[in-house]
């Protein structure tokens, strides 16, 4: 089982966030680096994967609009793919 921890407070800017997500999930070179591609890649995971979401930064919950959108995509994909769990 693969375990991935995402610090949502680090997902402020789309380009940097997508680079980080590509690396964390080890997506292939052709990964589209946008939320649609992220959803597609998550929906196609074949390995059991647990994603730990950390929303705190220095004791405060700080979520950018983009981080909230990433979290929503993760939730939607987890509903679609039972190999993906969020904690």
Secondary structure, DSSP 8 states (H G I E B T S, - for coil): -EEEEEEGGG--SHHHHHHHHHHHHT--TT---SHHHHHHHHHT--S-EEEEEE-EETTEE---HHHHHHHHHHHHHHHH-TTEEE-
